[in-house]
Amino acid sequence: ELNLLKSQINPHFLLNTLNNLYGLAITEPEKTPSALLKLSALVKYLLYECNAPRVRISSEVNFILNYIDLQKLRLPSNNHLQLNFPDTIPSDIWIEPMILLPFIENAFKHGISGKKEGTIEIKLALDDGQLTLFVKNQQLKQLENMNPTGIGLSNTQQRLHFSYPNQHSLKITDDGDSYQIHLSVNLVE
């Protein structure tokens, strides 16, 4: 079941990213070549590293930062991004691949708007093998006709349950104006 859940994440991620690139190609075509190179690096990670049950946390964080760089290319000037990541990431700690990205991906998907000002806040911390992720975004795009717990979020919750039983906590808060996730995972077994 875990392998099935993992197999659904990659196509879901790729579909969302291609849809974003399509929009970028229409609105800002000069940014498209750079975006395609970033997408190529992301796909390389998906193809060659994500088949393993665990990846180095340093590789996963690098993947996330590359994804954020890709999203910055389409970030409207009235939207702001606040990032807080550790300066150094240990290479001896391992994590389930692609388990953090859906939370960040949703922040960009629902927290960016050319019509309204907004802020996305992403904080990642590592302390003695304890990973903490905080993501907050304003709900700038209504979830009309959409399942707010789509495949990415529900899939990730199940993966956390299977991969880190009794080793994680996840709190999701949606007050209608903002959406926050607080995730804590013990990565040391």
TORDRENFI-233663 format. One record per residue: residue in one letter; x, y, z of N, C-alpha, C in turn. Coordinates in steps of 0.001 Angstrom, whole numbers, plus 524288, in hexadecimal, padded with zeros to 5 digits. Layout:
# residues N
(node "A",(X,Y,Z),(X,Y,Z),(X,Y,Z))
...
END
This chain:
# residues 189
(node "E",(80339,7FB52,80000),(80000,80000,80000),(80361,804E9,80000))
(node "L",(807B1,804B3,802F2),(80B3F,8092A,8030D),(80D8C,80A22,7FDA0))
(node "N",(80F09,805F7,7FAD9),(81122,80695,7F591),(80D18,808E7,7F1DD))
(node "L",(8083B,80766,7F265),(80413,809A6,7EF2F),(80384,80F77,7F04F))
(node "L",(80384,810E5,7F548),(80315,81666,7F6B3),(807A1,8198D,7F479))
(node "K",(80C56,81766,7F4E3),(810EE,81A19,7F2CB),(8108C,81AAC,7ECE3))
(node "S",(80E80,816B5,7EA41),(80E30,816EA,7E493),(80A52,81B08,7E2B1))
(node "Q",(806A4,81C8A,7E5F3),(802D2,8208C,7E474),(80506,8260D,7E4FC))
(node "I",(808C5,826D7,7E86A),(80ACA,82C15,7E976),(80DBE,82E50,7E4CF))
(node "N",(8113B,82B48,7E261),(81465,82D58,7DE21),(81123,82F5F,7D98D))
(node "P",(80D69,82C55,7D779),(80A3C,82E70,7D334),(806FA,8332E,7D4E8))
(node "H",(80504,83328,7D9AF),(801FC,83789,7DBBA),(80557,83C78,7DBE2))
(node "F",(80A11,83BF5,7DDEC),(80DAF,84054,7DE29),(80EFD,84248,7D8AF))
(node "L",(81033,83EA9,7D523),(811B9,8401F,7CFDD),(80D3E,842DF,7CD02))
(node "L",(80883,840FA,7CD9D),(803FC,84373,7CB27),(80353,84910,7CD1A))
(node "N",(80397,849D6,7D230),(80314,84F1F,7D45C),(80763,852B8,7D25F))
(node "T",(80C31,850C0,7D224),(81097,853EF,7D068),(8100F,85551,7CA9E))
(node "L",(80E6A,85196,7C767),(80D9D,852B8,7C1D4),(8094B,856BD,7C103))
(node "N",(8052D,85669,7C417),(80101,85A5D,7C3BA),(8031A,85FC5,7C51C))
(node "N",(80677,86011,7C90E),(808D2,86510,7CA80),(80C57,8671F,7C620))
(node "L",(80F5E,863A0,7C3AF),(812CE,8653B,7BF68),(80FB0,86718,7BAAC))
(node "Y",(80B52,864B1,7B9AF),(807F2,8665F,7B56B),(80638,86C08,7B64E))
(node "G",(8047A,86D26,7BB17),(802E4,8727D,7BC63),(80769,87650,7BBE9))
(node "L",(80C04,874AF,7BD97),(810A7,87804,7BD3C),(81211,87907,7B785))
(node "A",(811A4,87508,7B433),(812E1,8759D,7AEA9),(80F4D,8799A,7AC07))
(node "I",(80A83,879F5,7ADE4),(806CF,87DBB,7ABA0),(807C5,88336,7ADB6))
(node "T",(80882,883A7,7B2C4),(808E3,888D8,7B52E),(80E5F,88B2B,7B4FD))
(node "E",(8125B,887EC,7B58B),(817BD,889D9,7B592),(81B3C,885FF,7B292))
(node "P",(81AAD,885CF,7AD6D),(81D7A,881DC,7AA51),(8236C,88220,7AAD4))
(node "E",(8258F,886B3,7AC1A),(82B3E,88723,7AC9E),(82D58,883FB,7B139))
(node "K",(82A00,882A9,7B4FE),(82BA8,87F94,7B984),(82B3F,879AF,7B894))
(node "T",(828C1,87829,7B456),(827BA,872A1,7B35C),(82CB2,86F55,7B2D4))
(node "P",(830C0,87101,7AFE7),(8356C,86DAC,7AF92),(837E1,86C87,7B4E8))
(node "S",(8384E,87073,7B838),(83A78,86FA9,7BD75),(83708,86BEC,7C099))
(node "A",(831F5,86C8E,7C01A),(82E55,8691E,7C2F4),(82ED0,86379,7C119))
(node "L",(82F81,862B5,7BC11),(8300F,85D62,7BA07),(8350E,85ACF,7BC08))
(node "L",(83946,85DD1,7BC8C),(83E17,85BA5,7BEC8),(83D47,85A0C,7C478))
(node "K",(83A76,85D3D,7C768),(8395E,85BEB,7CCDA),(835F1,85703,7CD27))
(node "L",(83214,856C4,7C9AD),(82EBB,85224,7C991),(831EE,84D48,7C83C))
(node "S",(8359E,84DC9,7C4B2),(838F6,84965,7C348),(83BF6,8475C,7C80B))
(node "A",(83E00,84AD9,7CB45),(840CF,8493C,7D00D),(83D1A,84682,7D3D6))
(node "L",(8384F,84866,7D430),(8347D,845FA,7D7A9),(83318,8407C,7D5C6))
(node "V",(83247,83FEA,7D0AF),(830DC,83AD3,7CE86),(8355E,836FA,7CF2D))
(node "K",(83A29,838D5,7CE9A),(83EC2,8357B,7CF6F),(83EAA,8333E,7D4F9))
(node "Y",(83D70,83681,7D8C9),(83D09,834BA,7DE32),(838BB,83099,7DEB7))
(node "L",(83443,831A7,7DC49),(82FE0,82DFA,7DC91),(8314F,828B1,7DA2D))
(node "L",(8340C,828D0,7D5C9),(8355A,823F9,7D30A),(83996,820C8,7D5B8))
(node "Y",(83D97,8236C,7D7B2),(84234,82097,7D975),(842CA,82011,7DF59))
(node "E",(84003,8232F,7E25F),(840B0,822C8,7E808),(83BBF,82111,7EAE8))
(node "C",(8374A,82260,7E8E0),(83267,8218D,7EBD5),(83069,81BF8,7EBD7))
(node "N",(832F2,8187D,7E90C),(8313D,81303,7E92A),(83304,81037,7EE12))
(node "A",(836C6,8126D,7F0B9),(838B1,8101E,7F596),(834C1,81128,7F9F6))
(node "P",(83499,80DC1,7FDE3),(830FC,80EA1,80234),(83248,81390,80556))
(node "R",(8374A,8150E,80575),(838FF,819BF,80839),(83D29,81C82,804ED))
(node "V",(83D65,82199,80580),(84165,824CB,802FC),(843F6,8281D,80735))
(node "R",(8488C,82A19,80605),(84B21,82D9B,809BA),(847CD,83281,80A54))
(node "I",(84745,8345F,80F23),(8443C,8391D,81010),(84699,83DAE,80D08))
(node "S",(84BBE,83DB1,80C58),(84E43,841DC,8095D),(84C68,841D5,803AB))
(node "S",(84BB0,83D41,8015F),(849B4,83CDD,7FC01),(8440B,83EA8,7FBB1))
(node "E",(840FB,83D25,7FF8D),(83B70,83EA8,7FF94),(83ADA,8448F,80034))
(node "V",(83DEA,846DF,803A2),(83DA3,84C8F,80469),(83F78,84F63,7FF82))
(node "N",(84389,84D68,7FD02),(84556,84FBC,7F81B),(8410A,84F81,7F3F7))
(node "F",(83E4F,84B20,7F3AB),(839E6,84A93,7F00C),(835B5,84EA8,7F13D))
(node "I",(8346B,84F48,7F62F),(8306D,8531B,7F7C2),(83220,858A2,7F65C))
(node "L",(83705,859E8,7F74F),(838EF,85F2B,7F609),(838E3,86013,7F023))
(node "N",(83A17,85C0E,7ED06),(839B2,85C91,7E755),(8340A,85D64,7E5A8))
(node "Y",(83077,85A97,7E830),(82AEA,85B4C,7E70D),(82935,860E8,7E858))
(node "I",(82AE6,862DD,7ECC9),(82988,8683A,7EE4E),(82BCF,86C1F,7EA69))
(node "D",(8309A,86B35,7E8A2),(832E9,86EA2,7E4AB),(82F9F,86EAF,7DFB9))
(node "L",(82DA4,86A37,7DE34),(82A3E,869E2,7D9A2),(8253B,86D04,7DA85))
(node "Q",(82309,86CA1,7DF2E),(81E41,86F80,7E062),(81F2B,87561,7E0A1))
(node "K",(823DC,876FA,7E23D),(82516,87C92,7E27F),(824B1,87F24,7DD23))
(node "L",(825AF,87C20,7D900),(82574,87E45,7D3BB),(81FFC,88036,7D258))
(node "R",(81C0A,87DF7,7D4CC),(816B0,87F8B,7D392),(81411,88295,7D806))
(node "L",(81725,88407,7DBE7),(8150B,886CB,7E06E),(813C3,88C72,7DEEA))
(node "P",(80ECD,88E00,7DF34),(80D6B,8936B,7DDFD),(81002,8972E,7E1D9))
(node "S",(810D5,89BF9,7E026),(81391,89FCF,7E362),(81093,8A12A,7E85B))
(node "N",(80B7C,8A042,7E874),(80868,8A173,7ED26),(8083E,89CDE,7F0FD))
(node "N",(80B09,898B8,7EFD2),(80B56,89437,7F34B),(810E1,893D5,7F56E))
(node "H",(81154,89223,7FA41),(8165D,89211,7FCE8),(8177C,88C99,7FEF3))
(node "L",(81C74,88B6C,7FF35),(81E30,88657,800F8),(8220E,88712,80567))
(node "Q",(820F6,88491,809D8),(82482,884B0,80E54),(8267B,87F25,80F3A))
(node "L",(82B9B,87E7D,80E9C),(82E04,8795B,80F38),(831BB,87961,813CF))
(node "N",(831B1,8751B,816B2),(83563,8746E,81AF8),(8370C,86EB3,81AEA))
(node "F",(83BB9,86DBC,818C3),(83DE4,8687E,8186D),(84329,8687D,81B32))
(node "P",(844D2,86412,81D41),(849F9,863D8,81FC5),(84E52,86503,81BD4))
(node "D",(85286,86757,81DB5),(85701,86874,81A55),(859B9,86376,81897))
(node "T",(859EE,85FAB,81C12),(85C53,85AA6,81AB6),(85870,85640,81BD4))
(node "I",(85879,8527B,8185C),(854FA,84E01,818DC),(85860,84926,81974))
(node "P",(85788,84603,81D82),(85AC2,84150,81E34),(859DB,83D6C,819C3))
(node "S",(85DEB,83A98,8186A),(85D6C,836B2,8143D),(85CA8,83130,8165F))
(node "D",(85C85,830A7,81B84),(85C03,82B70,81DD2),(85692,82A59,82000))
(node "I",(852D9,82DA4,81EA9),(84D6B,82CD3,82057),(84A31,82BC7,81B70))
(node "W",(846B5,82803,81BD0),(843AD,8263F,8174E),(83DE2,8274B,8182C))
(node "I",(83B0A,827EA,813E1),(8356E,82917,81414),(832AA,8266C,80F89))
(node "E",(82DC2,82561,81041),(82A6A,8236B,80C0D),(82A47,82796,807BD))
(node "P",(82B6F,8262B,802CE),(82B92,82A23,7FEB4),(82631,82C7D,7FD94))
(node "M",(8262F,83172,7FC5D),(82184,83458,7FAA9),(81D3F,8349E,7FED7))
(node "I",(81E9C,8340B,803BF),(81A9E,8341A,807D5),(8197F,839A2,809C2))
(node "L",(81D07,83D40,808D0),(81C4D,842AB,80A85),(81A01,8461A,80636))
(node "L",(81B39,844D2,80161),(819D7,8483E,7FD0A),(81402,8496F,7FC80))
(node "P",(81075,845B8,7FD35),(80AEE,8470C,7FC6C),(80902,84B9D,7FFC9))
(node "F",(80B2A,84C40,80472),(80999,850A4,807C2),(80B69,855D2,80566))
(node "I",(8101A,855D5,80355),(81249,85A87,800E9),(80F96,85B99,7FBB9))
(node "E",(80EB2,85784,7F8CA),(80C0C,857FD,7F3BD),(8069B,85A5D,7F466))
(node "N",(803BA,858A0,7F85F),(7FE81,85AC9,7F954),(7FEB1,8608E,7FAB7))
(node "A",(802BE,86231,7FD8A),(8033B,867B8,7FEEC),(803AB,86B0F,7FA02))
(node "F",(806B4,86945,7F639),(8073B,86C32,7F158),(8024D,86BC3,7EE0B))
(node "K",(7FFE4,86740,7EE26),(7FB39,8666B,7EAF1),(7F6B1,869E6,7ECB7))
(node "H",(7F601,86A6F,7F1D9),(7F178,86D4D,7F3E5),(7F2D9,872A0,7F62E))
(node "G",(7F7E2,873CD,7F697),(7F974,878A4,7F92C),(7FBBE,87CC4,7F5A0))
(node "I",(7FB6D,87BF1,7F078),(7FD72,87FCB,7ECC7),(7F8EE,881F0,7E98F))
(node "S",(7F8D1,88707,7E919),(7F4D5,8898F,7E5E9),(7F705,88EA2,7E3BF))
(node "G",(7F5F6,88F9A,7DECD),(7F783,89494,7DC7D),(7F3EB,898FA,7DE17))
(node "K",(7EF63,897A9,7E036),(7EB76,89B9A,7E18E),(7EBCA,89D66,7E738))
(node "K",(7EDBC,89A12,7EAA6),(7EDEA,89B54,7F038),(7F37A,89AD9,7F23B))
(node "E",(7F4BD,89E08,7F61F),(7F9D2,89DA7,7F8A1),(7F9CB,89917,7FC69))
(node "G",(7FE17,89644,7FC82),(7FE5A,891CF,80009),(803E9,89071,8016B))
(node "T",(80462,88D2C,80565),(8097B,88B6F,80740),(80958,8858D,80826))
(node "I",(80D84,88304,80677),(80E54,87D7F,807A3),(81309,87D41,80B3D))
(node "E",(8126F,87A82,80F8A),(816A2,879F5,81366),(817FE,8742F,813E1))
(node "I",(81D07,872F5,8133B),(81ED8,86D92,813A4),(82395,86D77,8173B))
(node "K",(82331,86A62,81B61),(82785,869C4,81F0F),(828A7,863F7,81FA5))
(node "L",(82DA7,862AB,81F44),(82F4B,85D49,8200F),(833BF,85D58,823FA))
(node "A",(83373,859F3,827D7),(8378C,85999,82BD5),(838E4,853E5,82CB7))
(node "L",(83DD2,852F7,82E04),(83FB6,84DC9,82F71),(842B9,84E46,83481))
(node "D",(8412E,84B29,83857),(843D7,84B51,83D5D),(8444E,845C2,83F6F))
(node "D",(8490C,843AF,83F5F),(84A11,83E5A,8413D),(8466D,83A56,83EC7))
(node "G",(845CC,83AA7,839A4),(8428D,836E0,836E3),(83CC2,83802,83706))
(node "Q",(83B3D,83C32,83997),(835BA,83DC0,839D0),(834D2,841EF,835AB))
(node "L",(831B3,840AE,831C4),(83069,84464,82DA5),(82B5E,8472D,82F04))
(node "T",(82B54,84C4A,82E49),(8269A,84F5B,82F13),(825B8,8528E,82A27))
(node "L",(820FB,85240,82818),(81F79,85546,82381),(81AA8,85872,824D2))
(node "F",(81B03,85D74,823B4),(8168D,860FD,82459),(8159D,8639C,81F19))
(node "V",(810C7,86355,81D38),(80F52,865DC,81858),(80A43,868D4,81951))
(node "K",(80A45,86DCA,817AC),(80594,87104,8184A),(804BB,8741C,8134C))
(node "N",(7FFEF,8742C,81191),(7FE84,8776F,80D23),(7F8FC,8797C,80DE7))
(node "Q",(7F815,87E0E,80BA4),(7F2CA,8801B,80B99),(7EFCA,87D36,8075C))
(node "Q",(7EAC9,87C7C,80841),(7E788,879E1,8045D),(7E5D6,87DF6,8005E))
(node "L",(7E911,87ECD,7FC5F),(7E7DD,882AE,7F86E),(7E48D,8807A,7F407))
(node "K",(7E4E0,87B69,7F343),(7E1B0,878D5,7EF48),(7DDB0,87577,7F210))
(node "Q",(7D8D9,87641,7F0C2),(7D4B0,87342,7F32B),(7D506,86D99,7F16B))
(node "L",(7D372,86A32,7F4CD),(7D39C,8649D,7F3B2),(7CE82,862B9,7F149))
(node "E",(7CBEA,86626,7EE68),(7C6E9,864C1,7EC04),(7C7AC,8602E,7E84B))
(node "N",(7C40D,85CAC,7E876),(7C416,85814,7E514),(7C918,854EA,7E587))
(node "M",(7CBCC,85575,7E9D0),(7D092,85276,7EAAA),(7D023,84FA9,7EFE0))
(node "N",(7D27E,84B39,7F01B),(7D2C2,8486B,7F505),(7D75E,84AA7,7F817))
(node "P",(7D675,84D73,7FC6E),(7DAD1,84FDB,7FF3A),(7DEA9,84BE8,80173))
(node "T",(7DD1E,84713,801D5),(7E0D8,84303,80363),(7E1A5,83F78,7FEB6))
(node "G",(7E3B8,841AF,7FA82),(7E4A0,83EDA,7F5A8),(7E8A7,83A95,7F653))
(node "I",(7EA2D,83846,7F20A),(7ED97,833B1,7F221),(7F2B8,834BE,7F4F9))
(node "G",(7F4F9,8395E,7F43E),(7FA0B,83A7C,7F69D),(7F9E8,83A64,7FC83))
(node "L",(7F63C,83D26,7FECC),(7F5F8,83D8D,8047B),(7F44B,8386E,80708))
(node "S",(7F028,8360E,80512),(7EE5E,83129,80783),(7F268,82CD5,806BA))
(node "N",(7F4D8,82CB5,8023D),(7F8EB,828E0,80130),(7FD71,8299A,804FF))
(node "T",(7FF13,82E66,805C8),(80372,82F85,80944),(80223,82E16,80EE4))
(node "Q",(7FD69,82F1E,81094),(7FBD9,82DA6,815DD),(7FC25,827B9,8168D))
(node "Q",(7FA87,824C9,812A5),(7FADC,81F16,812F5),(80085,81D4B,812F7))
(node "R",(803C3,81FB8,80FC3),(80949,81E4A,80F9E),(80BE9,81F62,814DA))
(node "L",(80AAE,823CA,8173D),(80CC5,824FA,81C6E),(80B1E,820C0,82055))
(node "H",(8063A,81F34,82004),(80424,81B31,8238F),(80722,81609,822FA))
(node "F",(8082C,8146C,81E18),(80ADD,80F79,81D26),(810BB,80FD5,81E2A))
(node "S",(81320,81428,81CA1),(818D7,81496,81CE6),(81ADF,81651,82235))
(node "Y",(817B6,81961,824FE),(8196A,81B7B,82A08),(81537,81AAF,82E38))
(node "P",(81398,815CD,82F0E),(80F9A,814EB,8330B),(811AF,81675,8386B))
(node "N",(80EA5,81957,83B3B),(8100F,81B35,84077),(81518,81E6A,84086))
(node "Q",(816C5,8205F,83C09),(81B87,8237F,83BB9),(81A7B,828D0,83939))
(node "H",(8159F,82A1A,83867),(8146E,82F1E,835F8),(80F7B,83173,83850))
(node "S",(80F0E,8368A,837BD),(80A28,8392E,83904),(80919,83D19,834A8))
(node "L",(80435,83D89,8333E),(80295,8410C,82F17),(7FDC6,843FD,830DB))
(node "K",(7FE30,84918,830BE),(7F9BB,84C60,8321F),(7F8A8,84FF5,82D78))
(node "I",(7F3E1,84FAD,82B8F),(7F23F,852EB,82729),(7EE05,8569C,8291D))
(node "T",(7EED7,85BA7,82829),(7EB22,85FA0,829DE),(7E951,862BC,8251F))
(node "D",(7E438,8632B,82481),(7E1EF,86642,8204A),(7DDAD,869A1,822AC))
(node "D",(7DEC7,86EB5,8232D),(7DAE5,87230,82584),(7D7CC,8752E,8216A))
(node "G",(7D852,8739B,81C76),(7D589,87640,81841),(7D8C1,87A8C,815B7))
(node "D",(7DC25,87D03,818B2),(7DF8D,8811B,81694),(7E50F,87F0F,81592))
(node "S",(7E6DF,87BA6,818FF),(7EC1C,87981,8184F),(7EC02,873A8,8195F))
(node "Y",(7EFF6,87128,81746),(7F085,86B8A,817B0),(7F5F4,86A87,819DB))
(node "Q",(7F644,86762,81E07),(7FB49,86654,82088),(7FBFA,86082,82169))
(node "I",(800CA,85ECA,820AC),(8020C,85980,82243),(806BE,859BE,825E1))
(node "H",(80688,85689,829E2),(80AD3,855BF,82D8E),(80BEA,84FDF,82D70))
(node "L",(81070,84E83,82B6F),(811F1,8490C,82B1C),(816F7,84843,82E30))
(node "S",(81702,84439,8314E),(81BA5,842BC,8342B),(81C88,83CEF,83346))
(node "V",(82156,83B8C,831A9),(8228D,83611,83087),(827C6,834B9,8330F))
(node "N",(827D6,8306D,835F3),(82CAA,82E71,83822),(82F34,82B06,833E7))
(node "L",(833A0,82CD8,831C4),(8363B,82A18,82D87),(83A6D,8264D,82F61))
(node "V",(83B68,82638,8346A),(83F63,822B2,83680),(83CA2,81DF8,838C8))
(node "E",(83E19,8196E,836C9),(83B83,814A1,8388B),(83E81,8120D,83CE8))
END
